[in-house]
Amino acid sequence: MTQKLSLFRIHIDYKLAISLIAVFIIHFFARYFYIDAVSLWYDESFSVFHAQGTFSHIKATCKWDINPPGYLMILHGWIELFGTSETALRSLSLVSVSLAASLLFYICIRYVNTETAVYSSLFLLVSKSLFYYSLEARGYGLIFLMVVICLWLFFELIKKPKPSTALLLGLFYGLMIYTHYLSAFFVIVQILFLVIYNPQYFKKILYTIGGGVAVLFHWRKRIFDIFTKKTSSSNKTWIPEPQADDIPQAFYTFFNNEIVFWSLVLISVVSIIFVLYKSQMLKNNIQQLVFFSCIGFGIIVIFYFVSQITPMWVTRYFLFSLIGMSLFFAYSTSLVPVPVYLKAIVILTITAYSFFSTTYRYKSRMNYKEAVTFMQDSLITSKQPYIIVQTTDVTPLFAYYYNREWFNDISHFKKHGKNIHVFTMNTSKNIEKNTIESAQELFLVQTYHQFGDPKKTVQLYLDSVFQHKNVYKQFATVKISHYSH
């Protein structure tokens, strides 16, 4: 059902438009009610804290951080519009993933088939990994959207090879890499596929790779440092090197469990056998299946070999590979030569099992929300208590829940903290003893302090100065020690 609007002279398929809006709404509200269920954790507070700064500050931060500044710059604008509440901060990822689901549905309708659109959307809807990262104030949801946009432009380039489409695709390649370096794997796979299967488009491929190559050249030294384990502070990394069994484990994680994954693999094997048997279907269908498997499973396999050089998180850094895997399983299912209603029943059964066998309520990694609330409501007895936060990395996270005005004062953060008697340190070397020892009430708030202070110098010093001490450990990775004279 289409209608021509005389003012803009465009055709709108209202049935498709309603479907796309419905997909967005379903994906958005299926996750929205969990958006502030748990506390922010360190990675999120890092993003939010530095995104509040100027673009110059963001660029300076990314010189010592491992990530490019694209996400922080976009988050900066988002904060200007919506503020720094948990809902506002995480909604950027939620909106990005919901838009990606809707756009992917459109891609399937336009370039593949309706069954693939419906099945892939269901796979994304019940994926716990995507659920988690769509509710995190980090860049993975935004990368997910950018990958889908590049996929759309890629299909458009194949269908109607125009220099303008190639240039636009190249631009989004650049933006994508500017947001997450490892999305370059997606660029490489797409271009190689285009060169192998459509060599006649080589001139237009040059337009396409322009944007991506420009960004890669601009960040060449930083990317080289990351892939050779060189950082500003150490040549070592705390991320463990992946093992061979991490690859299938990543597949199981993306689809919630092993049973769901292998059920979908079985359907795909049946489909491939049928396609090979029907030679008249062979070329186009195999081409699609190869492409989807490359941008899904292929990226994970490439990751494994690259991660032997520098360790990386599989599910986090390569969340976007879920797009290719979902498309592969959905498309192969659509090719199985049985009535559609039977396939729909099978897929609904699998996704229902996936949904009901998974717990979507996840635990907070660092429960500063409840820890700070408990401290303020139940422990603090003086008007101006002294607080030591150990380590320095988590101080912005503590500030977010303790005093939002302090958290927002990025230009004078350390000074502002001292003005309200909050000190941050890793060891006892920088303790201001004259100030601390005069406190009638003091709190030591610790998270992963054993890494920065393995000898417990801060804790031992405070134990020697104060007479009374109570310890509270019921908050995820957050330990509160209450001292008084």
C-alpha positions in Angstrom: 0.0 0.0 0.0 1.7 3.2 -1.2 0.6 6.8 -1.5 2.2 9.6 -3.5 2.7 12.8 -1.5 2.5 15.7 -4.0 4.5 18.1 -1.7 7.7 15.9 -1.5 7.0 13.6 -4.5 7.9 10.5 -2.6 6.3 7.1 -2.3 5.5 5.8 1.2 4.6 2.2 1.8 2.4 2.7 4.9 2.2 -1.0 5.6 6.0 -1.3 5.7 6.3 2.0 7.7 3.9 0.7 10.3 5.9 -2.6 10.5 9.1 -0.7 11.0 7.7 1.5 13.7 6.2 -1.6 15.4 9.6 -3.3 15.4 11.2 -0.2 16.9 8.6 0.0 19.7 8.8 -3.7 20.5 12.6 -3.7 20.8 12.6 -0.4 22.7 9.9 -1.2 25.4 11.1 -4.9 25.8 14.2 -3.4 27.3 13.2 0.1 28.6 11.7 -1.1 31.9 15.1 -2.5 32.9 17.0 0.7 32.0 17.7 1.9 35.6 17.4 -1.5 37.3 21.1 -1.6 38.3 23.8 0.9 39.2 26.1 2.4 36.7 29.5 0.7 36.8 33.1 2.0 36.1 33.1 1.8 32.3 29.8 3.7 32.1 30.9 6.4 34.6 34.1 6.8 32.7 32.2 7.4 29.4 29.8 9.8 31.0 32.3 11.7 33.1 34.6 12.5 30.1 31.7 13.0 27.7 30.8 16.1 29.8 34.0 17.8 28.8 34.8 19.7 25.7 35.7 18.0 22.4 39.4 19.0 23.2 39.1 17.2 26.5 37.5 14.1 24.9 40.3 13.9 22.3 43.0 14.3 25.0 41.3 11.5 27.0 41.3 9.2 24.0 45.0 9.6 23.5 45.6 7.4 26.6 42.3 5.4 26.5 42.1 2.5 24.0 38.9 3.8 22.3 38.5 6.5 19.6 36.5 9.6 20.6 33.4 9.1 18.3 31.1 7.7 21.0 32.1 10.2 23.6 31.4 13.1 21.2 28.0 11.8 20.4 27.3 11.1 24.1 28.3 14.7 24.8 25.6 16.0 22.6 23.1 13.5 24.0 23.9 14.8 27.5 23.4 18.4 26.4 19.9 17.4 25.3 18.7 14.9 27.9 20.9 15.3 31.0 22.9 12.8 33.1 20.2 10.6 34.7 20.7 6.8 34.4 17.7 6.7 32.0 19.0 9.5 29.8 22.6 8.1 29.6 21.6 4.6 28.8 18.8 5.6 26.4 21.4 6.4 23.7 22.3 2.8 23.4 18.7 1.7 23.7 17.5 4.0 20.9 20.5 2.9 18.8 19.8 -0.8 19.1 16.0 -0.3 18.6 16.7 1.7 15.4 19.2 -0.9 14.3 16.5 -3.6 14.7 14.0 -1.6 12.7 16.5 -0.8 9.9 17.6 -4.4 9.7 14.0 -5.4 9.3 13.8 -3.0 6.4 17.0 -4.3 4.8 15.6 -7.9 4.9 12.3 -6.8 3.4 13.9 -4.9 0.6 16.9 -7.1 -0.3 16.2 -10.6 1.1 12.7 -11.8 2.1 10.0 -11.3 4.7 10.8 -14.5 6.6 14.4 -13.4 7.2 13.2 -10.1 8.4 10.8 -11.7 11.0 13.2 -14.5 12.2 16.3 -12.3 12.5 14.3 -9.7 14.5 13.1 -12.4 16.9 16.7 -13.6 17.4 17.8 -10.1 18.2 14.9 -9.5 20.5 15.6 -12.4 22.8 19.4 -12.2 22.8 20.6 -11.6 26.3 23.9 -10.1 25.1 22.2 -7.5 23.0 19.7 -6.9 25.9 22.6 -6.1 28.2 24.6 -3.9 25.9 21.5 -2.0 24.8 21.1 -0.9 28.4 24.7 0.2 29.0 26.1 3.7 28.7 28.9 2.6 26.4 29.4 2.7 22.6 28.5 -0.9 21.7 24.8 -0.1 21.0 25.8 2.8 18.8 28.3 0.6 16.9 25.5 -1.9 16.4 23.5 0.8 14.7 26.4 2.0 12.5 27.1 -1.5 11.3 23.5 -2.0 10.3 23.6 1.4 8.4 26.7 0.2 6.6 25.0 -3.0 5.8 22.1 -1.2 4.3 24.3 1.0 2.1 26.3 -2.0 1.1 23.2 -3.8 -0.2 22.2 -0.6 -1.9 25.6 -0.3 -3.6 25.3 -3.9 -4.9 21.7 -3.3 -6.2 22.4 0.2 -7.7 26.1 0.8 -7.9 26.5 4.6 -7.8 29.5 6.7 -6.8 27.2 8.7 -4.4 26.2 5.5 -2.6 29.8 4.3 -2.4 30.9 7.7 -1.0 28.2 7.6 1.6 29.2 4.1 2.6 32.8 5.2 2.8 31.7 8.1 5.1 29.9 5.7 7.5 32.8 3.4 7.4 34.9 6.3 8.7 32.4 7.3 11.3 32.1 3.6 12.4 35.8 3.2 12.9 36.0 6.6 14.6 33.6 5.2 17.1 35.2 1.7 17.6 38.5 0.6 16.0 37.6 -3.1 15.8 34.6 -2.3 13.5 37.3 -2.2 10.8 36.9 -6.0 10.7 33.4 -5.5 9.3 34.7 -3.1 6.7 37.4 -5.5 5.6 35.0 -8.4 5.3 32.5 -6.4 3.2 35.1 -5.0 0.8 36.7 -8.4 0.3 33.3 -10.0 -0.4 32.6 -7.2 -2.9 35.9 -7.7 -4.7 35.5 -11.5 -4.9 31.9 -11.6 -6.0 31.6 -8.3 -7.9 35.0 -7.4 -9.3 33.3 -5.2 -11.9 32.6 -2.8 -9.1 36.3 -2.2 -8.4 36.3 1.5 -9.3 33.3 2.1 -7.1 35.0 0.2 -4.3 37.7 2.8 -4.3 35.2 5.4 -3.4 33.9 3.1 -0.7 37.1 2.5 1.1 38.1 6.1 1.0 36.4 7.1 4.2 37.5 4.0 6.1 41.1 4.3 4.9 41.3 8.0 5.8 40.3 7.3 9.4 42.6 4.3 9.6 45.5 6.4 8.4 44.6 9.1 10.9 44.6 6.7 13.8 47.3 4.4 12.4 49.8 4.9 15.3 47.1 4.5 18.0 45.7 1.3 16.4 49.3 -0.1 16.0 49.9 0.6 19.7 46.7 -1.2 20.7 47.4 -4.3 18.5 51.0 -4.5 20.0 49.8 -4.2 23.6 51.4 -0.7 24.0 49.6 1.7 26.2 50.6 4.9 28.0 51.0 3.1 31.3 52.2 -0.5 30.6 53.0 -3.0 28.0 50.9 -5.6 29.8 47.2 -6.1 29.6 44.8 -7.4 32.3 42.4 -8.9 29.8 43.1 -12.7 29.5 44.1 -14.2 26.2 41.2 -16.1 24.6 41.3 -19.8 24.3 40.0 -22.0 21.4 36.8 -22.9 23.3 36.0 -19.1 23.6 34.8 -19.1 20.0 31.9 -21.6 20.4 31.2 -20.0 23.8 30.7 -16.7 22.1 28.2 -18.2 19.8 26.3 -19.8 22.7 26.3 -16.5 24.6 24.9 -14.5 21.6 22.0 -17.0 21.3 21.6 -17.5 25.1 22.5 -21.1 25.3 24.0 -24.1 23.5 20.8 -25.9 22.7 19.4 -22.8 20.8 22.6 -22.4 18.8 22.9 -26.0 17.7 19.2 -26.1 16.9 19.6 -23.2 14.5 22.8 -24.8 13.1 20.8 -28.0 12.3 18.2 -26.0 10.4 20.9 -24.3 8.5 22.5 -27.5 7.5 19.2 -28.8 6.2 18.8 -25.6 4.2 22.3 -25.7 2.7 21.8 -29.3 1.6 18.5 -28.3 -0.1 20.1 -25.4 -1.8 23.0 -27.5 -3.1 20.5 -30.1 -4.4 18.5 -27.4 -6.3 21.2 -26.2 -8.6 19.0 -23.5 -10.1 18.9 -21.8 -6.6 22.6 -22.3 -6.0 24.4 -19.1 -7.0 22.3 -16.3 -5.4 21.4 -18.2 -2.3 24.9 -19.5 -1.6 26.2 -16.0 -2.2 23.9 -14.6 0.5 24.7 -17.4 2.9 28.4 -16.9 2.5 28.2 -13.2 3.0 26.0 -13.5 6.2 28.3 -16.2 7.6 31.4 -14.0 6.9 30.0 -10.9 8.7 28.9 -13.1 11.6 31.0 -16.2 12.3 33.9 -15.1 10.1 34.5 -11.9 12.2 34.6 -14.0 15.4 37.2 -16.4 13.9 39.3 -13.5 12.6 39.1 -12.0 16.1 40.4 -15.1 17.7 43.6 -15.0 15.7 44.1 -11.3 16.1 43.5 -11.6 19.9 46.5 -13.8 20.1 48.5 -10.6 19.5 46.4 -8.5 21.9 43.7 -9.9 24.1 40.1 -8.6 23.5 36.7 -9.3 24.9 34.7 -11.4 22.4 31.1 -10.7 23.2 31.6 -7.0 24.0 33.9 -5.9 21.2 32.3 -8.0 18.6 28.6 -7.7 19.5 27.9 -6.5 16.0 28.8 -10.0 14.6 25.4 -11.0 16.0 23.9 -9.2 13.0 25.5 -11.5 10.5 24.8 -14.7 12.5 21.1 -13.8 13.0 20.8 -13.1 9.3 22.5 -16.4 8.4 20.2 -18.5 10.6 17.1 -16.5 9.5 17.9 -16.7 5.8 18.8 -20.3 5.8 15.6 -21.1 7.7 13.6 -19.2 5.0 15.1 -21.5 2.3 13.9 -24.8 4.0 11.3 -26.3 1.6 8.4 -26.6 4.0 5.3 -24.5 4.6 5.9 -21.1 6.2 3.7 -21.8 9.1 5.7 -24.9 10.1 8.9 -22.9 10.0 7.3 -20.1 12.0 6.2 -22.6 14.6 9.8 -24.0 14.9 11.4 -20.6 15.1 8.8 -19.4 17.7 9.4 -22.5 19.7 13.2 -22.0 19.7 13.0 -18.3 20.5 10.4 -19.0 23.3 12.7 -21.6 24.8 15.6 -19.1 24.5 13.6 -16.4 26.2 12.2 -18.5 29.1 15.5 -20.3 29.8 17.3 -17.0 30.2 17.3 -14.5 33.1 17.4 -11.0 31.8 17.7 -9.3 35.2 21.4 -9.0 35.5 23.4 -8.2 38.6 25.2 -4.9 39.1 29.0 -5.1 38.6 29.6 -2.2 41.1 26.5 -1.4 43.1 27.4 2.2 44.0 23.7 3.2 43.8 22.7 1.1 46.8 26.1 1.5 48.6 26.0 5.3 48.6 22.3 5.4 49.4 22.9 3.1 52.4 25.8 5.2 53.6 23.9 8.5 53.3 20.7 7.2 54.9 21.9 4.8 57.5 25.5 5.4 58.4 26.5 9.1 58.2 25.9 10.8 61.6 27.9 14.0 61.2 27.2 17.0 58.9 30.5 16.8 57.1 32.0 13.2 57.2 35.4 12.6 55.7 35.5 10.0 52.9 38.3 8.2 51.2 37.6 6.5 47.8 40.0 3.8 46.8 40.8 3.6 43.9 41.1 6.8 41.9 39.5 5.1 38.9 36.1 4.7 40.6 35.9 8.2 42.2 33.7 9.6 39.4 31.3 6.7 39.8 31.1 7.4 43.6 30.6 11.1 42.9 27.8 10.3 40.5 25.7 8.9 43.3 27.1 10.9 46.2 27.0 14.5 44.8 25.9 15.1 41.2 27.1 18.7 41.3 30.6 17.4 42.1 30.4 14.8 39.4 29.4 17.5 36.8 32.3 19.8 37.8 34.8 18.1 35.5 37.1 21.1 35.3 37.7 21.2 39.1 36.8 17.7 40.0 39.6 17.0 42.5 39.4 20.4 44.2 35.6 20.2 44.4 36.0 16.7 46.1 38.3 18.1 48.7 36.0 20.9 49.5 33.3 18.4 50.5 35.9 16.3 52.3 36.2 13.5 49.8 39.7 12.2 49.0 40.8 9.7 46.4 43.9 7.6 46.5 45.4 4.2 45.6 47.9 3.8 48.4 48.7 5.5 51.7 51.5 7.5 50.2 49.3 10.5 49.3 47.1 10.5 52.5 46.8 14.0 54.0 47.4 12.8 57.5 46.8 16.1 59.3 43.4 16.4 57.6 42.3 12.7 58.0 43.4 12.3 61.6 41.2 15.3 62.6 38.1 13.6 61.3 35.5 12.5 63.9 33.8 10.2 61.3 35.4 8.7 58.2 34.4 6.3 55.5 36.7 4.2 53.4 34.9 3.1 50.1 36.8 0.5 48.1 36.4 -1.3 44.8 39.1 -3.6 43.4 41.5 -1.9 45.8 43.6 -5.1 46.1 45.1 -4.5 42.6 46.3 -0.9 43.3 47.1 -1.5 47.0 47.9 -5.2 47.5 49.6 -4.5 50.8 46.5 -2.8 52.2 48.4 0.3 53.2 45.4 2.6 53.3 43.3 0.2 55.4 46.2 -0.6 57.8 46.9 3.1 58.3 43.3 3.9 59.2 43.1 0.9 61.5 46.0 2.3 63.4 44.5 5.8 63.7 40.8 5.2 64.5 39.4 3.2 67.3 36.0 1.9 66.1 35.4 0.2 62.8 32.4 -1.4 61.1 32.7 -3.1 57.6 29.8 -3.5 55.2 30.3 -5.8 52.1 26.8 -6.5 50.9 27.2 -4.3 47.8 28.6 -5.9 44.6 32.4 -5.3 44.6 31.8 -2.2 46.9 33.2 -2.4 50.4 32.4 0.3 53.0 34.5 0.7 56.2 33.1 3.1 58.8 35.6 4.6 61.2 35.2 6.8 64.2 37.2 8.0 67.3 
